[in-house]
Amino acid sequence: MVETAERIHSANLGAVRRVEGSAYLDMRTVADLPRCQASVKANHVASWFSGGARRWFLGRVTTYSELDERSNRIGRALLASGIGRGDRIAYVGMNSDRYFELLFGCAKIGAVIVPVDWTLGPLVVTCILEDCGAKLLFVDELGAAGIESVVPRLKVLQGVVAVEDQFRGWPGFTQWYGAF
């Protein structure tokens, strides 16, 4: 194959070679990234870099093909939950691979993910959630600690999903999207 461009640079992914006839030529939006990466390097670890250090999430390692498959399933689960183009979901929690799965799932259906700093106080988080109009909220244990009491007051919110296993009566992440 003939090399058509030396490199493209995409946030937190580093340099990627773009080769004529490759899936990279089909990449138009961030939603295409998991599919394109999976078609070129399906079994490579999909890793994100922050501060120069590789981050592994709770011992989970996700390949590009797994990221593509999970983000597709999450997109279908979002649609089944009533989330569509232009709708917002929120994520309140620590850095997690689940965030990236949600990010790409949202991108694939045209929804928007609103990341909310889990260290903010309940009043600030409530204001952010009300202002953005999030219809679905994803939280980890730390994120839930400060906002559990305000969830019932959020008028637009249709549901809450626990980022890991089920807790506080909210369905767990894999339980939520497992049927899709």
N, C-alpha and C positions, 0 to 999 in steps of 0.2 A: 504494500500500500504506500501511497505517496503522502508524505507529511505536508499538510496544508497550512498549519500555523504552529509556531514554536510552542506556545503555552497559553492557556487561559488561566486566569486566576479567579477563584471563587471563594467567598468568605469561609474561613476556617477549614478549607479543603486543600489548600496548597496548590502547587502547580500540577496541572493535568495535561497530558499530551493529547492533542486533537489530531486524529488521523482520518484521511479521506475515507468515506464509506463507513465510518464508525457511528455508534449511537450518539456520540457527542455532537454530531452535526444536527441531530434532531432535538437537542436541548434548547428550548425556548424560554422556559420559566423555571423557577425553583421546584415546581411540582414535577418536572421531568427528571430531576437529578437522581432520585433513587433508581428509577427505571434505567436510565442511561448507564449509571455506575454498575448496576446489576448485570446489564448485558455485556459489559466489558470485563468486569472483575467480580463476578457473582460471589465467590467464596472469600474475597478479601474482607478484612475487618473494616467496618464503617466506623472510623474513629474521628473524634472531634478533639481539637487542641485548644487549650486555654492556658495562657501564661507560659507557654512552652512545654507544658506537661500533659501527657496523654491522660485522659480521664476514663476510668472504667466504672461502670455503674453497678454497684452491688454484686460484683463478680460476673455480670452478664456481658457476653461478647456477642455482638450482632454483626452479621455479614451484610453486604449490600443487597443481596437477594432477599434476606430476611427483612431488612428495612423496607424494601419495596413492597413485599408481600404484606407486612404489617400495616404500612401506611395505606395500602389499598383497602384492607379490611377496616381500618379505622375510618377511612373516608366513607365506606358503606355504612358503618355503625353511626357515624355522625348524621348521614342522610336519614337513616331510619329513626334517629332521635329527633328529627325535625330541624336539623341544622342545614342550612343551604348557603348558596352564594351570598356573600356580604354579611352573613350572620357572624356573631362573635362567640367564642368560647374563651374561658380564662383558665390559666394555670397558676396556682399558688403553691409553690414548693421549692425545694432545693434543686440544683442542677441534676438532671436525670436523662437517661436515654429515652424515657417515655415522652419527655418534652419534644424531642426531635421527631419521634414517631407521630405525635399529634401535629407538629408543625407541618410535616409533609402530607399528612392526611387532610389537614385543612386546605393546604395549597392545592391539592388534587380536586377538591370540590368547590374552591373559590371562597371558602370561609376564612375567618381571621382569628388567629390565636393571640390573646392578650396575656403576656407574661407579667405576673405580679410578684414583686419581691416579698418573700415569706417573712422577712424581718419587720415589715411595716406593721403598725398597730391596727387593730380591728376597725377603727373609725376611718383611717386612710384607705384600707383595703375595701371597705364598704363603699366609700365614695368612688373609688376606681371602678369597682364592679357595677355600680349603678350608672356611672357616666358612660361606660363602654357598652352597657346593655347586654352583657354576657348571658346567653341562654343556657349554657352548660358550664359547670365548674369542675375542674380537676384539681384535687388537693392531695398533698402527702400529709403525714402525721404532724409535722411541724407547721405546715401551712394551715391545717385545720384547727390547730390549737387556739388560735386567736380569732377565728371567724365563725366557729360553729354556732355561736349564739345569734349572729346576725343573718345567717343564711335564710331563715324563715321570713325575714323582712324584705328580701330582695324580690321585687315584684316580677321582673322579667325572667328570672332564673327558673328553669324547668327541671333541673336535676343536678346532683352532685355525684362525682365518681371518685373513688379513692385511687390514687396513682398506683399503689401496690395492692396488697390484699384488702379485702373488705374490712372496713372498720366503721364504727359509729352508725351502723345501719346503712351505709352507702355501699353500693356494689364495687367490687374490685375491678381494676383496669382490664385484666384479661377476661374476667367474667362479663364485663360490659361489652367488649368487642368480640368475644369468643364465638358467637353464633354467626358471625359474618366472615 
